[in-house]
Amino acid sequence: MPAHTPRQTPPQSRLRISDVWKAYGRRQVLCGADLDVPPGALIGIVGENGTGKSTLLRIAMGHLAPDRGTVVRTGTAGYCPQQAVLNDSFTVAQHLRLFQVAHRLPTLTRAHELMDVLALADCGRQRAGELSGGTRQKLNLLLALMHDPRLLVLDEPYQGFDWETHQRFWSLAAQLRDRGCSIVVVSHLLHDRDHFDMVGHLRDGRLDMEVPAR
């Protein structure tokens, strides 16, 4: 994997969720959830399907309002939702250009670095609708990373990855954490607990945090 080009470290970011509640009708999903993600931390969140993991992330990113509680988020953020938000008629290169304009990036240098890391370099002319599920997920992750955010919130980010890309993902995550990036990875099942500084179990609408055994 190509070495990451050193660059000046941007200001640090932080995410703090305090006593967050959320219900859908009579179904209470979150019941006073708390989460504190300091700079340079890699946090995993695990829970069964339907326990509110995606709801928690959408609230964390400001895409959904909680019924109660507070969310404090500082610095630039990148969000990789579970379902990729792609335009099937656009090529990979057109998606990069669209997000370059949206983030007001002067160049696509970082995006091209990430294309090499994620083995997407040969896919620039392919339309999103022609990509396999795993490759679509690579593009989904790339779009969340290309503006070099200080906080990353990733919902099932390696779904559909082959083993090599899975390993590349963790190598990249370690590099970002070492540069002070705060990372939250959500999954219904975490096989890679040794990568995390802390793991939160979402049960009965609350997060129970633990330090994984090394």
Secondary structure, 3 states (H helix, E strand, C coil): CCCCCCCCCCCCCEEEEEEEEEEECCEEEEEEEEEEECCCCEEEEECCCCCCHHHHHHHHCCCCCCCEEEEEEECCEEEECCCCCCCCCCEHHHHHHHHHHHHCCCCCHHHHHHHHHCCCCCCCCCEHHHCCHHHHHHHHHHHHHCCCCCEEEEECCCCCCCHHHHHHHHHHHHHHHHCCCEEEEEECCCCCHHHCCEEEEEECCEEEEECCCC
